[in-house]
Amino acid sequence: MKVGPLEIDLVSDGQVWVDPGGAFGLVPKALYERYWPPNEEHLIPMSLHSLVVRVRGTIVLIDTGLGTKLSPKAAKLWRLERPQGDLLEGLRRIGLVPEDIDVVINTHLHADHCSGNTMLVDGELRPTFPNAEYWVQRMEWADASHPDARTKATYLPENFQPLLRGGQLRLLHGDTRLNDHIRCVVTPGHTRGHQSVILEAGDWRGMFVADMASFAIKMAKTAWVSAYDVLPLENVATKERWQRWALEHDAWLFFEHDGSMPVARLERRGGKLELAPVAWGEIKSASIPT
C-alpha cells in the first residue's frame, strides 16, 4: 500500500493459540466471546503481524515476531502455526532480505514481539538484521534486563542482549522521531516502556498500536485490559488518550495480534464508538492520495 511517500506492507510471522484469560484478563467470558469465541480447547488465535515501512530510501521493520530459534517444545507450547511461512519468508515475498532493513523498532521486548531480533548461526546468536539499528525505549531495556518474578518468562536475554554486544542498539529517551514520516511514541501500560509507532503522510495518519491494544476491540473498549499489562490502569488512560487522537485524525490503526481485523478506524455512530475495518486485502496495492 502506498500513502504519499510511504510504502507499507503488513507481514506475518504466523499465529499462535492463547488462553483468552491472559488476553482479556478480568473481562467476563460472556463479553469477550462475542468477539473472540474460544475453540474446544478454550484457546483463541493470536496473529503475529509486523509492519514494513519504506520511505525515501529507508526501510523500517516494526517488531520481529517469534523468530526462527524456537525449540520444538517452545513452538508446541505456543501452538505456533505458519501456513505461509515465517517473517523472513514474508519479507522475501515483498522483495526484501534481512540485509535490506535499516531500522528495527521494537515496541517492547516480550518474546512474541522481538524473538526474531536474533537468530542462531552455527550455534551462535547473531542479529537477524545485520545492517539495522534496533530502536528500544531505555526504560523497556532496563526492565527487560532486570526482570522480576512476573516478567522473567517473557523477557529472554537471547532476544536482545546480542544487539548491545554488536553495537546495533539505540536506546530511546521517550518520544522519538525517525524522520518526517515515522515517529515512536511512548504508550505505557502493557509495559512501562512500551512504545507505538505513528506514520504520517500529508493529512493521513496511521499507528502501529502493538500491545497498547493487542486486539482491535480493546481500542474501542478501553477498560478491557490484558492480564499481562503491568500497569492496567495506565493502559486504560493511554488508550483513552490515543483513542481521541485516532478519532481526531481518522487514523488507520494497525493491530499486531488481530487476524480478523488487522487494520481499522474508529468511528462514532449515533453517539456510539465503533470499529470500522479497513479492507487491507483490497487496498494494499492501491495508492492513497494525501
C-alpha positions as CSV (number, residue, x, y, z in Angstrom):
1,M,0.0,0.0,0.0
2,K,1.3,3.5,-0.9
3,V,0.4,6.6,1.1
4,G,2.2,9.6,-0.2
5,P,5.9,8.7,0.0
6,L,5.2,5.8,2.3
7,E,5.1,2.2,1.1
8,I,3.5,0.0,3.8
9,D,3.4,-3.8,4.0
10,L,1.8,-5.9,6.7
11,V,3.9,-9.1,7.1
12,S,3.0,-12.2,9.0
13,D,5.2,-14.4,11.3
14,G,2.2,-16.8,11.7
15,Q,-0.2,-17.2,14.6
16,V,-0.3,-18.8,18.0
17,W,-3.2,-20.0,20.2
18,V,-3.5,-18.5,23.6
19,D,-5.8,-18.7,26.6
20,P,-8.2,-15.8,26.5
21,G,-7.9,-15.4,30.2
22,G,-4.5,-13.9,29.6
23,A,-5.6,-11.9,26.6
24,F,-8.7,-10.4,28.3
25,G,-7.9,-10.5,32.0
26,L,-10.9,-9.7,34.1
27,V,-13.3,-9.3,31.2
28,P,-16.0,-12.0,31.6
29,K,-16.2,-14.7,29.0
30,A,-19.8,-13.8,28.2
31,L,-18.5,-10.4,26.9
32,Y,-15.2,-11.3,25.1
33,E,-16.6,-14.4,23.4
34,R,-18.9,-12.2,21.3
35,Y,-15.8,-11.1,19.5
36,W,-13.3,-13.9,20.2
37,P,-15.2,-17.2,20.8
38,P,-12.7,-19.9,22.1
39,N,-12.3,-23.2,20.4
40,E,-12.9,-26.6,22.1
41,E,-9.6,-26.3,24.0
42,H,-10.6,-22.8,25.2
43,L,-8.0,-21.1,23.1
44,I,-8.2,-18.2,20.7
45,P,-5.9,-17.4,17.7
46,M,-3.4,-14.6,18.1
47,S,-1.7,-13.3,14.9
48,L,1.9,-12.2,14.7
49,H,2.0,-9.1,12.4
50,S,5.0,-7.0,11.7
51,L,4.9,-3.8,9.6
52,V,7.4,-2.8,6.9
53,V,7.6,0.8,6.0
54,R,9.7,2.1,3.1
55,V,10.2,5.8,2.8
56,R,12.7,7.8,0.8
57,G,15.4,5.1,0.8
58,T,14.9,3.9,4.4
59,I,13.4,0.6,5.2
60,V,11.9,0.2,8.7
61,L,10.6,-3.1,10.3
62,I,8.4,-2.8,13.3
63,D,8.6,-5.9,15.6
64,T,10.0,-9.2,14.7
65,G,7.7,-11.9,16.0
66,L,8.8,-15.3,17.4
67,G,11.7,-15.7,15.0
68,T,13.5,-18.9,13.9
69,K,15.2,-20.2,17.0
70,L,12.3,-21.6,19.0
71,S,12.8,-25.2,20.1
72,P,10.2,-27.7,19.0
73,K,9.0,-27.8,22.6
74,A,8.5,-24.0,22.7
75,A,6.8,-24.0,19.3
76,K,4.4,-26.6,20.6
77,L,3.7,-24.6,23.8
78,W,2.9,-21.6,21.7
79,R,0.9,-23.8,19.3
80,L,2.7,-21.9,16.5
81,E,1.2,-22.2,13.0
82,R,2.9,-20.8,9.9
83,P,1.0,-21.9,6.9
84,Q,2.5,-19.1,4.8
85,G,6.0,-19.3,6.4
86,D,7.7,-17.1,8.9
87,L,8.6,-13.4,8.9
88,L,11.7,-13.8,6.8
89,E,9.7,-15.6,4.1
90,G,7.1,-12.8,4.3
91,L,9.9,-10.3,3.7
92,R,11.1,-12.3,0.7
93,R,7.7,-12.2,-0.8
94,I,7.8,-8.4,-0.8
95,G,11.3,-8.3,-2.3
96,L,13.4,-7.9,0.8
97,V,16.2,-9.8,2.6
98,P,17.4,-9.2,6.1
99,E,20.3,-7.1,5.0
100,D,17.9,-4.6,3.5
101,I,16.4,-3.5,6.8
102,D,17.8,-0.2,8.1
103,V,15.9,0.2,11.3
104,V,14.1,-2.3,13.5
105,I,11.7,-0.7,16.0
106,N,10.8,-3.0,19.0
107,T,7.6,-1.8,20.5
108,H,8.7,-3.8,23.6
109,L,10.8,-6.8,24.4
110,H,8.3,-9.5,25.1
111,A,9.2,-12.7,23.3
112,D,6.4,-12.7,20.8
113,H,7.5,-9.2,19.6
114,C,11.3,-9.5,19.5
115,S,12.4,-13.1,19.3
116,G,13.1,-12.5,15.6
117,N,15.7,-9.9,16.5
118,T,18.3,-12.6,16.6
119,M,19.0,-16.0,15.1
120,L,21.3,-18.9,15.6
121,V,24.0,-19.3,13.0
122,D,26.3,-22.4,13.6
123,G,25.1,-22.4,17.2
124,E,26.0,-18.7,17.8
125,L,23.5,-15.9,18.4
126,R,23.6,-13.1,15.8
127,P,21.4,-10.2,14.9
128,T,18.9,-11.3,12.2
129,F,19.2,-7.9,10.5
130,P,22.9,-7.2,10.3
131,N,22.7,-3.7,8.9
132,A,19.9,-2.5,11.1
133,E,19.9,-0.2,14.1
134,Y,17.4,-1.6,16.7
135,W,15.3,1.0,18.5
136,V,14.1,0.3,22.0
137,Q,12.9,2.6,24.8
138,R,15.6,2.8,27.5
139,M,13.0,2.1,30.3
140,E,11.9,-1.1,28.4
141,W,15.6,-2.2,28.1
142,A,16.1,-1.7,31.8
143,D,13.0,-3.7,32.8
144,A,13.9,-6.5,30.3
145,S,17.5,-6.6,31.5
146,H,16.3,-6.9,35.2
147,P,13.1,-8.8,35.0
148,D,11.0,-9.7,38.1
149,A,9.2,-12.9,39.0
150,R,6.3,-12.0,36.8
151,T,8.2,-10.9,33.7
152,K,11.2,-13.2,33.5
153,A,9.4,-15.8,31.5
154,T,8.9,-13.4,28.6
155,Y,12.0,-11.2,28.8
156,L,14.5,-13.6,27.3
157,P,18.1,-12.1,27.0
158,E,18.9,-14.1,23.9
159,N,16.4,-11.9,22.0
160,F,18.1,-8.6,22.8
161,Q,21.5,-8.8,24.6
162,P,23.4,-9.6,21.3
163,L,22.3,-6.3,19.9
164,L,24.2,-4.4,22.6
165,R,27.3,-6.5,22.1
166,G,27.1,-5.9,18.4
167,G,26.7,-2.2,18.7
168,Q,23.4,-2.2,16.9
169,L,21.2,-0.9,19.7
170,R,19.8,2.6,20.1
171,L,18.0,3.3,23.4
172,L,15.4,6.0,23.2
173,H,14.5,8.6,25.8
174,G,10.8,9.0,25.3
175,D,9.0,10.0,22.1
176,T,11.5,10.0,19.2
177,R,11.1,10.9,15.5
178,L,12.9,8.8,13.0
179,N,12.1,11.1,10.0
180,D,9.4,13.4,8.8
181,H,7.0,10.4,8.4
182,I,7.8,7.9,11.3
183,R,7.9,8.6,15.0
184,C,7.9,6.5,18.1
185,V,5.5,7.5,21.0
186,V,5.6,6.0,24.5
187,T,2.4,4.2,25.3
188,P,2.8,2.8,28.8
189,G,0.6,0.3,30.4
190,H,1.3,-3.1,28.9
191,T,4.9,-2.5,30.0
192,R,6.4,0.7,31.5
193,G,8.5,1.3,28.4
194,H,6.0,0.2,25.7
195,Q,6.0,2.3,22.5
196,S,3.8,2.5,19.5
197,V,4.7,3.9,16.1
198,I,3.0,6.7,14.2
199,L,3.1,7.1,10.5
200,E,2.4,10.4,8.8
201,A,1.9,11.4,5.2
202,G,0.2,14.7,4.5
203,D,-3.2,14.6,6.3
204,W,-3.1,10.8,6.6
205,R,-2.2,9.2,9.9
206,G,-1.6,5.6,10.9
207,M,-0.5,3.9,14.1
208,F,1.1,0.5,14.8
209,V,-0.6,0.0,18.1
210,A,1.2,-3.1,19.3
211,D,0.2,-4.2,22.8
212,M,-1.4,-1.0,23.9
213,A,-4.4,-2.8,22.4
214,S,-3.4,-6.3,21.3
215,F,-6.9,-6.9,19.7
216,A,-8.9,-4.2,17.9
217,I,-11.8,-4.4,20.3
218,K,-9.6,-3.3,23.2
219,M,-9.0,0.1,21.4
220,A,-12.8,0.6,21.3
221,K,-13.4,-0.7,24.8
222,T,-10.6,0.9,26.7
223,A,-11.4,-0.7,30.1
224,W,-10.6,-4.1,28.6
225,V,-7.1,-4.9,29.6
226,S,-4.8,-7.9,29.4
227,A,-3.8,-10.0,32.4
228,Y,-0.2,-9.3,31.2
229,D,-0.5,-5.5,31.5
230,V,1.9,-4.5,34.3
231,L,0.1,-1.1,34.7
232,P,-3.5,-1.8,33.8
233,L,-5.0,1.5,34.9
234,E,-2.2,3.3,33.0
235,N,-3.0,1.2,29.9
236,V,-6.7,2.4,30.1
237,A,-5.6,6.1,30.3
238,T,-3.1,5.6,27.5
239,K,-5.8,4.1,25.2
240,E,-8.2,6.9,26.1
241,R,-5.6,9.4,25.0
242,W,-4.8,7.8,21.7
243,Q,-8.4,6.9,21.1
244,R,-9.1,10.7,21.0
245,W,-6.2,11.2,18.7
246,A,-7.4,8.4,16.3
247,L,-10.8,9.9,16.1
248,E,-9.5,13.4,15.5
249,H,-7.2,12.3,12.7
250,D,-9.4,9.5,11.3
251,A,-6.3,7.3,11.7
252,W,-5.7,3.8,10.5
253,L,-4.8,1.6,13.4
254,F,-2.6,-1.5,12.7
255,F,-3.2,-4.3,15.2
256,E,-0.3,-6.7,15.8
257,H,-2.3,-9.7,17.1
258,D,-5.7,-9.3,15.5
259,G,-6.1,-11.6,12.5
260,S,-9.7,-10.8,11.9
261,M,-9.3,-7.0,12.0
262,P,-5.6,-6.2,11.4
263,V,-6.4,-2.6,10.2
264,A,-9.3,-0.5,11.4
265,R,-10.5,3.0,12.1
266,L,-12.6,4.3,15.0
267,E,-15.9,5.9,14.2
268,R,-18.7,7.5,16.3
269,R,-22.1,6.3,15.0
270,G,-25.1,7.6,16.8
271,G,-23.1,8.5,19.9
272,K,-21.6,5.0,20.0
273,L,-17.9,4.3,19.3
274,E,-17.4,1.5,16.8
275,L,-14.6,-0.1,14.8
276,A,-14.6,0.2,11.0
277,P,-12.4,-2.4,9.4
278,V,-10.1,-1.4,6.7
279,A,-10.1,-4.0,3.9
280,W,-6.4,-4.4,3.7
281,G,-6.5,-7.1,1.1
282,E,-8.4,-4.8,-1.2
283,I,-6.4,-1.7,-0.8
284,K,-2.9,-2.9,-0.1
285,S,-1.8,-2.3,-3.7
286,A,-3.6,0.9,-4.1
287,S,-2.2,4.4,-3.9
288,I,-3.9,6.7,-1.4
289,P,-3.6,10.5,-2.2
290,T,-2.6,12.7,0.7
